[in-house]
Amino acid sequence: MVTKILLVMTGRGRTKKNIIIMGEEEEEEEEEEPTTTTTEASSPTREEGGGGGSSSEAFALKMLVDSRNAGAVLGKGGATINELQASTNCRIQLTRTGEVFPGTTERVLTLSGELPSVLTALHLICTKLQTETTRDEEETTHENARKNEGGENKETPKCRLVIPNAAAGCVLGKGGATIKSFIEDSEAEIRLSSQNQAPPGCHDRILTVSGTIGQILRAVALVAANLLEDQNYATLVKRPSTYRPSLDYGRGGSMDHGRGHHNKHNLDPQNVVSATMQVDDSKMGPILGKGGRTITEIQVSSGCRIKVSDRNDFVPGTNLRTLQISGSVTGVQVAWEMLEERLRKIEQDSMSVQ
């Protein structure tokens, strides 16, 4: 049994809205062009899988996979993910253990290739994950029956996509008209998380699609076709979407490392804490990280917002810049300790070089 996905194309490679998704049918003998799978060297992007697939990555789609089910996608020694890539001509990359989408325990699976290949891979993966979920539910039901506990708890299949916030407009449409049309067309339940729900430093939102596997595939195809037409999406989707919830910065530490000064926490009546750390300008580059990634990871991990003073905006009479940390009491403590440990490592690295 195979699933056929037909995308009606018009014009300069644009995809019409009336995507035709054919259900499972018996296999037919048909002539196919020989498929070549390119094998690439291991990429330093800290992702598992992704060796083969289409060399022409015309489109990329990110979906979330519960860390507990990641093994079903990878397979023993990566056998399953390699098989999926070979059969769909789609490149599939799964973030490493511990690299999860902010605020969740879910890893990010990136599917790259031509749109029909991406949708075919997504269908196979969703089906496989649903099979695993059904098996777990059956085991739970049998265990409850053995314990004379009634009730079935069957979970509706769902797919969670990562959508760059800047591209959310093409999914929502004016006044929500576009997403409403997707819901009517696919008969699936589609919900886009609020921008206000995103953790500090996170620039993505989650699109949750629920229904039967067929309804999910139809809805995702409609969403993907719109994203394909967004000129900025191809660039936005390449940004990192995962951060380690606990960086290797450690906890604790003192302020006797000659890095500057700090102010005491200021507590307001609603238990919102603010703290100001002063850091030598020469150390600010490693604190921020390439493209601001390090400071973003600290914000995501701690749940705090960290405002960095502008260049050349020094504490009067010094070369110190400020980091304004705000959030919960615990969050600010975590962010402060992570920053301290980061500064300690910067100093240790500079000493080893000398």
Residue pairs with C-beta under 8 A, 6 or more apart in sequence:
1 24
1 25
1 26
1 27
2 24
2 25
2 27
3 22
3 23
3 24
3 120
3 123
3 124
3 217
4 22
4 25
5 21
5 22
5 116
5 119
5 120
5 123
5 217
5 221
6 19
6 20
6 21
6 22
6 116
7 15
7 19
7 20
7 115
7 116
7 221
7 225
8 15
8 16
8 18
8 19
8 20
9 15
9 16
10 16
14 228
14 229
15 115
15 225
15 228
15 229
16 225
17 222
17 225
19 218
19 221
19 222
19 225
21 119
21 214
21 217
21 218
21 221
23 214
35 89
37 52
37 53
37 85
37 86
37 89
38 52
38 53
38 55
39 51
39 52
40 50
40 51
40 52
42 51
43 50
45 93
46 95
46 96
46 99
47 93
47 94
47 95
47 96
47 110
48 74
48 78
48 81
48 93
48 94
48 95
48 96
49 74
49 78
49 81
49 82
49 85
49 92
49 93
49 94
50 85
50 91
50 92
50 93
50 94
50 110
51 82
51 85
52 82
52 85
52 86
52 91
53 85
53 88
53 89
53 90
53 91
53 92
53 112
53 113
53 117
54 89
54 90
54 91
54 112
54 113
54 114
54 117
56 113
56 114
57 91
57 112
57 113
58 113
58 114
58 115
59 112
59 113
59 114
59 115
59 118
59 224
59 227
59 228
59 234
60 110
60 111
60 112
60 118
60 234
60 237
60 238
61 110
61 111
61 112
61 118
61 122
61 161
61 220
61 224
61 227
61 237
62 108
62 109
62 110
62 111
62 161
62 162
62 237
62 241
63 108
63 109
63 111
63 122
63 125
63 159
63 160
63 161
63 162
64 101
64 104
64 106
64 107
64 108
64 109
64 160
64 161
64 162
64 206
65 73
65 94
65 106
65 107
65 108
65 109
65 125
65 129
66 105
66 106
66 107
67 97
67 100
67 105
67 106
67 107
69 129
69 132
69 133
70 94
70 97
70 107
72 80
72 128
72 129
72 132
73 80
73 81
73 84
73 92
73 94
73 109
73 125
73 128
73 129
74 80
74 81
74 94
75 81
75 82
75 83
80 128
81 92
81 94
84 90
84 92
84 121
84 124
84 125
85 91
85 92
85 121
87 124
88 113
88 117
88 120
88 121
88 124
89 113
89 114
89 117
90 111
90 112
90 113
90 114
90 117
90 118
90 120
90 121
91 110
91 111
91 112
91 113
92 109
92 110
92 111
92 112
92 121
92 125
93 109
93 110
93 112
94 107
94 108
94 109
94 110
95 107
95 108
95 109
95 242
96 107
97 107
98 244
98 245
98 246
99 107
99 108
99 242
99 243
99 244
100 106
100 107
100 108
100 242
100 243
100 244
100 245
101 107
101 108
101 162
101 204
101 206
101 241
101 242
102 198
102 199
102 201
102 202
102 242
102 243
102 300
103 198
103 199
103 202
106 160
107 242
108 162
108 241
108 242
109 125
111 118
111 121
111 122
112 118
113 121
115 224
115 225
115 228
118 224
119 217
119 220
119 221
119 224
122 159
122 217
122 220
123 213
123 217
126 157
126 159
126 213
126 216
126 217
127 213
130 157
130 213
133 155
133 157
137 152
137 153
137 154
137 155
140 153
141 152
144 150
144 151
156 210
156 211
157 210
157 211
157 212
157 213
157 216
158 208
158 209
158 210
158 211
158 216
159 208
159 209
159 216
159 220
160 206
160 207
160 208
160 209
161 206
161 207
161 208
161 209
161 220
161 223
162 204
162 205
162 206
162 207
162 241
163 171
163 192
163 204
163 205
163 206
163 207
163 227
164 203
164 204
164 205
164 233
164 236
164 237
164 239
165 195
165 198
165 203
165 204
165 205
166 203
166 232
166 236
167 227
167 230
167 232
167 233
167 236
167 237
168 192
168 195
168 205
170 178
170 226
170 227
170 229
170 230
170 233
171 178
171 179
171 182
171 192
171 207
171 223
171 226
171 227
172 178
172 179
172 192
173 179
173 180
173 181
178 226
179 190
179 192
182 188
182 190
182 219
182 222
182 223
183 189
183 190
183 219
185 218
185 219
185 222
186 211
186 215
186 216
186 218
186 219
186 222
187 211
187 215
187 218
188 209
188 210
188 211
188 212
188 215
188 216
188 218
188 219
189 208
189 209
189 210
189 211
190 207
190 208
190 209
190 210
190 219
190 223
191 207
191 208
192 205
192 206
192 207
192 208
193 205
193 206
193 207
193 208
194 205
195 205
197 205
198 204
198 205
199 299
199 300
199 303
200 299
200 300
200 303
200 304
200 305
200 306
200 327
201 243
201 295
201 296
201 297
201 299
201 300
202 300
203 239
204 241
207 223
209 216
209 219
209 220
209 223
210 216
211 219
227 233
240 293
243 296
243 297
243 300
243 301
244 297
244 301
245 300
245 301
246 301
247 297
247 298
247 301
247 338
249 298
249 337
249 338
249 341
249 342
249 345
250 337
250 341
251 334
251 337
251 338
251 341
252 337
252 340
252 341
253 337
253 340
253 341
253 344
255 262
255 340
257 343
257 344
257 347
259 279
259 280
259 283
259 343
259 347
260 277
260 278
260 279
260 280
260 318
260 320
261 278
261 315
261 320
262 275
262 276
262 277
262 278
263 275
263 276
263 277
263 278
264 275
265 273
265 274
265 275
265 329
265 332
266 273
266 274
266 275
267 273
267 329
268 274
271 328
271 329
272 326
272 327
272 328
273 325
273 326
273 327
273 328
273 329
273 331
273 332
274 324
274 325
274 326
274 332
275 324
275 325
275 326
275 332
275 336
276 322
276 323
276 324
276 325
277 322
277 323
277 325
277 336
277 339
278 315
278 318
278 320
278 321
278 322
278 323
279 287
279 320
279 321
279 322
279 323
279 339
279 343
280 319
280 320
280 321
281 314
281 319
281 320
281 321
282 319
283 343
283 346
284 308
284 321
286 294
286 342
286 346
287 294
287 295
287 323
287 339
287 342
287 343
287 346
288 294
288 295
288 308
289 295
289 296
289 297
294 342
295 306
295 308
298 304
298 306
298 335
298 338
298 339
298 342
299 305
299 306
299 335
301 334
301 335
301 338
302 327
302 331
302 332
302 334
302 335
302 338
303 327
303 328
303 331
303 334
304 325
304 326
304 327
304 328
304 331
304 332
304 334
304 335
305 325
305 326
305 327
306 323
306 324
306 325
306 335
307 323
307 324
307 326
308 321
308 322
308 323
308 324
309 321
309 322
309 323
309 324
311 321
313 321
313 322
314 320
314 321
315 321
315 322
323 339
325 332
325 335
325 336
325 339
326 332
327 335
